[in-house]
Structures are given as C-alpha cells and as structure tokens.
C-alpha cells in the first residue's frame, strides 16, 4: 500500500500549553487502520514527539526494568563502578566514550553548548550481547554488568527483556514510518539488519532548587527514541509555539521522539525537537529508553540530497554535531560518512572536557547557510 501523507500544520495556531501530544496506535495500524499512519505523519511533522500505544510491551516488563534500575542505582558507589563505562571493550568506547555501563553524576553534558551545566543524573547503558572486533564492529560488543553475581542477575535479566521487546516494537514502528512517508513498509528493512542500538536507564536525583539541570536542552542525534518514564515527570519539549511543554507520563504509553538523522532523511519534513529534563524537588525520577539507529555502514545522507532550505536546515544539524563546517566541503564529507563514524563524533561531545560548540543550539531557523545548488 503506497500513499503520500501530507504534513498539516493546523496545530501551529494553538498554544503549546493548551494541547497534549498526539497518541499513535501501532496495533491499530497493523490491524489495517491506515489512518494511523496519517496521524503519525502529522505528529512527526508538527511536534517530532508523540505517545505510542499498542506497542505490545507488557506493563510488567516496563515496571520490572525500572525496579531493577532503581535497585542498581541504590548500590554503593564502589559496586556501581565495577561496571563503569571506562571499562568497556566496545569501540568507540575504547577511545574514552561512554557507550556501555555505568555513568556517574556529572560525567556528561549534552550537547555541549555554551552555558550548559554538568548534568545531575546517573545512567546505565547496554545493548545487544555480541562479540567485538574493535573498530571493525563499531557499537557492537559485550555489555558491562556489576561484578557481584547477585547484582548482575538482578539487573541483566529485566534489562535484557526490555531491550528485546523494545527492539521488536521499534522495528515494527520503522515499517509504520515508511508507510507514513509514502514508501513501501519494507523500504528501510535493509538499513536495520544489525542496528547500532543503545538502551539507557537514568536516575535523576531530587532537586533542592527550581529547574535544576537533569539533562540539558538537546535534540537526539539518531533516528528515533522510545522512552518509558515513571510517574514523577520532568521531561519537557519545545514545541512550535516556542514554549516548554511538559510531556506527562501516561500509563501504558511510550514516548517517541524523532532524531536528527531521521529528520535529515525526510529532508527536514519531520522535526527533531529540543527537549530537556528538569530535576524535581524532593523526588527521584527514573526513565529507560531505546535509541534505535541504523546499521553502522548506512550512509548518513540519502543518495539524492534535497537542496531546499528546509532540508539544508536539517542537514546543518548533522554537520554541527559531526564537527563539520557548513559549506560544500562539509556537505561532501558528511555525504561520504557512515552512521558509525557520525555517531562516534556526536558521543565525543558528551564529555565535560570536550570543546564547546561555538554558535549552535539545535534550533532550526528558516534559512540555510549552505548554498542551494
């Protein structure tokens, strides 16, 4: 079934504070309700964020994952650090980038941008358990788990179940996204044969001040993210009305957001939207996510690169995050870059000592600095 779903922007007339994100049902789409793909296109064009229901992941799996994460984060620091990210054998983690294991408070800063703070959060990253062959298998390799066998068992089982079920839901969502773009449902199957996924669970400590930084304002670098959050709240998105809007926890629904790479892949039609987390007074917040990205060897740009202003604004974000200049030379280098290399460059900018971006906030303007040829 092929049909082109046009993006509609009627939502722009509403204040961001007066509406909620759109809810999309994966189950209804798979049951033949093609209108769900139309609604998905609407959400991705206008907000870049939406709720997903009908994903097939039991609530118990989500609850067990957060419980296991909370138990791990409650461990003494010495125990947690037996799984510290610096111990990984997975490339490019071997270059000093956090790609597996435990990340302590103040060890990351997204993006970084001028004025951003060290983030008050703890994290734990894991992916598929695979053998590693250094830079020949970027982003693939064994996970890091706590050294204590009991601590490992309590964490590994629930987190592995979460990963497997989220990956299944993400693969199904890719096919729905293809239909929403007017493509065959299987159009992107070849790009996700061995995806470079990362799962991450986070703990945000309670704040003693209003709007304390749990996670700086940023856009996600890849294709899309599936998120489960607890009932505390704190996630906010910047919608088109330029207001920070709360993404309220909704029982049984995941939060999905479009990343920079997918935005560029749609020639800027789908939005990669700024979001942040503010730590809450007197409350600990937990969340867990799957960052679903293509195979390591997938090219960063489509073969036919659109040259209109909207497409170039989306591509400009990739250039900045890859450390490339916004000129034809930068565009040429990005065009020859594989996803694994791009992702490595982005992750390097999460480290607190990394050089700040000079003038970049992920906010897309209406004009492009690149020549439209």
Secondary structure, 3 states (H helix, E strand, C coil): CCCCCCCCCHHHHCCHHHCCCCEEEHHHHHCCCCHHHHHHHHHHHHCCEEEEECCCCCHHHHHHHHHHHHHHHCCCHHHHHHHEHHHCCCCCHHHCCCCCEEECCCCCCCCCCCCCCCCCCEEEEECCECCCCHHHHCCCECCCCCCCHHHHHHHHHHHHHHHHHHHHHHHHHHHHHHHHCCCCCCCCHHHHCCECCEEEEEEECCECCCCEEEEEEECCCCCEEEEEECCCCCEEEECCCCCEEECCCCCCCEEEEECHHHHHHCCCCCCCCCEEEEECECCCEEEEEEEECCECCCECCCCCCCCCHHHHHHHHHHHHHCCCCCCHHHHHHHHCCEHHHHHHHHHHCCCCCCCCCCCCCCCCCCCCCCCCC
